[in-house]
């Protein structure tokens, strides 16, 4: 899957959207990958987690600090020395300067740094898998939107064929009427049937436009852009095996993310548990202190020099807060594991249901394909018989309705089978261009 992500990154960096007369499925997918706001959000999440995945954020790198203070004050001095001398001064200026450079490094804190770094690694990988999930979802959405337009345009072809038959019927009726062999009733009925089909065509044109607008939304393009899709058929992969899909569920990005969340919560437990252990920190630095006074026994006191030491912190009691936090974190681990199991259960059921729809629809397509061919032949034959006055206008209308219904069913079955195929491959993380 990493190769797929790299491929899409290359697309994002290289593709340029151009005006074109025909939009192919590969073009639509490439545009969606480039313009997708969801992918941009996922990439930003990867970038943020990559920045945070650092030993410094985990607390494993040295800390260096410096400080400087300079205080000036006016003091009234009254001192009695053991020698019997008295020192008294009013409004004496006093200056205190402190400067220092300190460095420290953590030697041990119950492996909290190790647990935190592992959690940051997992968060970075999890964000990459979330991107993978977004890519699969966008692929599925664009494919469904694209094939829906192909389906609606196929509906339009069926309507056009029926309109053609109605025009032939109307021409035959007009010729008969001119010869005195037909009445106005047949003419009116033929015209009514043709007008109904023309209205159906106008309605279908609206459906096609709305389907294209929805695809443009998925591509993050202007909703009033003009796109043309010339594909006439929905080609279904008839060789998708159930066992392979079920066995590939562990690769599903959502399930991988859920598994990583369990591991992330486990590291949080380790981090909290480490807070209950002693911590050891080595320290070193350089200090400079100077006290200067205009009066008193001590007029100047100045010290400076390096130092080195070890700091030991032992948590003794904090109201059992760490213990309770660790217990809650353990519950969160169990909850994350339950979420993963529920997701696996739901996706497994979705695979089986999609596969049942997929196989049943493929079987129906074979039968419906024959029905469509027969209904087309029946319509042509009925028109021929009508021209020879061996069939009535009602017979022609019935043949048209059979042809239209068969055409609608065939296209819908192909779309349903393709939808099930896309969903199966999405669940198995196998959607590609």
N, C-alpha and C positions, 0 to 999 in steps of 0.2 A: 504494500500500500504506500510505502514511502516513495516509490518510483512514481506512483500516480500523483502524489502531492507535489513532487518536484516538477512533474510535467505541467501541472496547473500553475505553478509559480512561474514557469517559463512562459506560459500563455499570458499570464497577467502582465509580464514584463515586455512582451513582444507584440501582442495582437493590436491591431488598429481597426476600429469600427468604420466600415465604409458603406456608402450607399450601394445597394445591390438590388437586382431585379428578382433574384431567387434566394430564399433563406433555406439552407440545408440544415439538417439536425446538428451536424458537427459545428456549423457556424453558430447556431443558436446556443449550443453548450459553451463554446469558446467565449461568446459575448457575455453569457451569464457568469462564467468564471471570472471574467475581467471586471464586470460591473457590480457583482453581488455585494451588497452592504453587509450581509451576514458573514461572508468570507473576510471582509475587511475587519469586522469586529473580532472574528476568531484569530486573525493574524495579529491584531493589536494585543489580544490576550496572550498569544505565544510570545510576543516581544516583551511584554511586561513580566511574564513568568521567567523568561530567559534572563532578564536583567536581575531579577531577585534571586535567581539560583546561584548563589555565591557564598563562599565560606565566611565572608565578612558579615553578610546578613544573618547567617547561622550562628555567629558569635565565635568563630574559631580563629580569627585573625587578631593580631596585637592591637591594643588601643594606645594611642599617643595623644596626650593633652598638654597644654601649657597654660600658665596663669601668670598674671601680673597685676599687682595692686600698689598704689602709691597714695598714702593718706597724709594729709597735712592738718594739724590741729594746734590750737592755742590752749596752753595749760597753766594753771596756777600751782606752783610747787611749794610744798612746805615739808622739809625733811629734817629729821633729827638723827645724827650719826652717833654710833657708840663711842666715838672719840669726844663727844660733847659738843661737836660743831653743829650749828643749825644752818640750814640752807632754805632761804625763802625767796621766791621769785613770782612775780605777777605777770601774766601775759607772755609766758615763754613759748616760743614756737617749737613744735615737735613734728618730726617727719618719720613715717614708717613705710618702708618699701619691701614688698615680698614678691619674688619671681621664682618660677619653677617650671621644669619640664619633666613630665612623668610618662612612663610607659609601662604597660602591663600585658600579660598574656595568660590566657586560661590554660591551666595544666590539667584540670579534671573537674567535671561537674556531673558525674553520673552518666556520661555519654550523651548528654543533651544535644551537643553540637552535632554529633553523628546522626541522631534521630532527626534533627531539624534539617540537616543537609539532605537526607534521604527524602524527607517530605517535600522539599523544594524541587528535587529531581523529579519526583512523581507528579507534582503540580505542572512542571514544564511539559512532561510527556503527556499528561492528561489534556492539556490545552491543545497539543498537536493532534491527539485523537478526536477532540471536539471539532477541530478543523476537518478531519477526515469525515466525521459524521455530517458536517455541513455540506461537504462536497457530494457525498452520496445523496443527501436530501435534495440538493439543487439539481443534480443529474436526474433524479427521479421526477422532480417537479417539471423540469424543462421537457423531458421526454413525454410525460403525460400531456402537457399543454400542447406540444407539437403534434402528437398523434391525435389529439382531440380535434385539432383543425383539419387534419387529414380525414378524420371520420366525418366531420360536418361537410367538408367539400365532397366527400363520396355520397353523402345524402343528397347534395345538390345535383350530382350527376344522375341519380335515380329520378329526381324530380324532372330534370331536363329531358330524360328519355320518355317519361310519362307525358310531358308537355308535347313532345314530338308526336307521340301517338295520338294525343287529343287534336293536334293540328291536322293530322292525316284524316282523322275521323270527321272533323269539321269540313274539310275540303270535300270529302266523299258526300256528306250530307248536302252541301251547297250544290254540287254537281247534280245530285238527284233532284233537288228542288228546282233547279233550272230546267231539268228534263220533265218536271211534273211528277216525279216519283217519290217525293218526300214532302211532309207537311212542316209547318212552323214549329210544332212541338219538338220534333227531332232536332231542328236547328237551334231552338232555344236551349234544349238540354245539353247539346254538344258545346254551345258557347258558355253555359253555366259551369260545366265541368272544366273547361279550359280556364275560365276566370278563377275558379277555385285553386287550380294548380299554380296559376301565376301569383296568386296571393300567398300560397305556400312557399313559392320560390322567394318572394320578398321577405317573408318571415325568416326563411333559412339564411338569407343574406345577412340579416341582422345578427343571427346566431353566430355566423362565421366571423363577422366583425368583432363581436364581443369576445369570442374565443381568441382572436388575434390580439385584442387589447389585453387580455389576461396574460398571454404569452409575453407581450411587451413589458408587462409589470414584472414578470419573472426575470426578464433580461435587464431590468432597470433602465429601460429606454423610454423616450417620450411616448405617452399612450396614443398620440395621434400620428405616430410614424407609420409609414406604408411598408408592409412586408408581403411578399408573395411566396407561397409554398406550393411547389409543383408536384410533390409526391402524391401518387394516386393510390398506393396500396400500403397497408399495414402488414409488414412481414413479421411473423411470430416465430421465435425460436421454439421448436417443438421438442427439444432434447434436454430440457431442464430436469435433472433427477432430484427426487425428494431427499434421499439419504445424504447426498452431497450437500444440499442446502442446510439440512439439520446439523450435519457434522461441521459445517462452516460457521455456525452461529457464534461460536466463541470469537470469531474475527470481527463480528459486528461492532462498530465503533462505540455505540451506546453501551453495549455490554462490557467492552474493554474499559470504558470510562467508569462504569459502575464498579468493576473489579479494582481499578486504581483508587477509587474513593475508599474502598475497604482498607487498602494498604495505607492510604494517607491518614485515615483515622487511627490505624494502629500506631503510626509514628507519633501522632499527637498524644496517645497514651504513654508512649515511651518518653516523650518530652516532659509530660507532667510528672511521671514517675521519677525522672532525673532531678526534678526540683526538690525531692525529699532527701537527696544525697548531699554530702558535704561538697563544697567547691573549693578548689585550690587555685590561687592566682599568683604568679610571680610578678614582682613590681621592681622597677628601677627608675632612676631619674636624677635630676640635679636641682638643688634648692639654693636660693640666695635670699638672705634676710638682712636688712639694715634698719637700725633705729638711731635716729639723730635728734638730740634735744639741745635747746639753747640754754638750759639751766638744769640744775640738779647734780647729783653725784655722778651719774652715768651720762656722759655727753655723746658718746658714740659706741654702738654695739653692732658689729657686722659679722655675719657667719655665712659660709657658702661651701658647697661641696656635693659630691655624688652620694647616692645611697642605693641600696639593693635590699630586697626583702621578699617575704612570702606571706600571703594573706590566706587565712583559712576561715571559711564560713560554714557553720554547722547549724542547719535548721533544727530547732528543738520543738517548738510548738507554735502553731499559727491558727488555732481553732479548728484543726483537722480540715482546713480548706483544700490543701493539696490532695488529701485522701479522697475527699468527696468529688473533686474535679476529675480525679483519675477514674472513679467509679462511673461518673457520667460519660467520660470519654470511652470507656469500655462498652457502655450501652450504645453509644453512637456507632461503634464498630459493628455491633450486632445488628443495629438498624440498617447500616449500609449493606451488610451482607444479605439481609432480608430483601432490601430493595433490589439487589443484584439477582437474587433468586426469583423474585416476582417478575422482573424484567425478562429473565430467561424463560420463565413459564409463559408469559404473554407472547413473547416473540416466537416461541416454539409453536404455540397454538395458532398464531398468525401465519406461520409458514405452512402448517397443515391446511388451514382454511384456504389460503391462497392457492396451494397446490391442488386442492379439490376443485376449486373454481377453474383453475388452469386446465386440468385434464378433462373435466366435463365439457368445458367450452370448446376445446380442440375437437372432441368427438362431435359436438353439435355443428361445428363449422363444416365438416365434411358433408353432413346431411344437408345443411342449409345451402351449401355451394351448388349441390345438385338441384335443390328447389329453385334457386335463383336462375339457373340456366333453363330449367323447365318453364318457369313463369315467364321468362323472356321469350322463349319459343311460343308459349301459349298466347302471349300478347300479339306477336307477329302473325300467328295463325288466325287469331280472332279478327284482326284488322283485315286480313285477306278475305276471310269469310264474310265480314261486314261489307266489304266492297262488292261482293258477289250476292249480297242480300240473303246470305245464309246464316247471319248472326244479327242480333238486335243491338241497339245502342247500350242496353243494359248489360249484354254479354261483354261488350268492349270495356265498360266501366268496371265490371267484376274482374276482368283480366288485368286491367290497370292496377286495381287495388291489390291484387295478389302479387303483381310484380313489385309495387312500391313496398309492401310489407316485407316481402322476401329480401329486397335490397336493404331495407332498414335493419332487419334482423341480422343479415350477414355482416354488415359493417359493424354493428354493435357487438356481435360475437367476436369479431377480430379485435376490436378495441378492448373488450373485456379480457380476452386471452393475453393481449399485449400488456395490459395493466397488471394482471397477475404475474406475468413474467418479470416485469420491471420490479414489482414489489418483492418477489422471491430473491432476485439478484441484489436488491438493496439490502434486504435483511441479512444476506450472506456476505455483504461487503464486496460484491463482485460486479457492480455497475461500472462500465467503461464506455468510452466513445464508440 
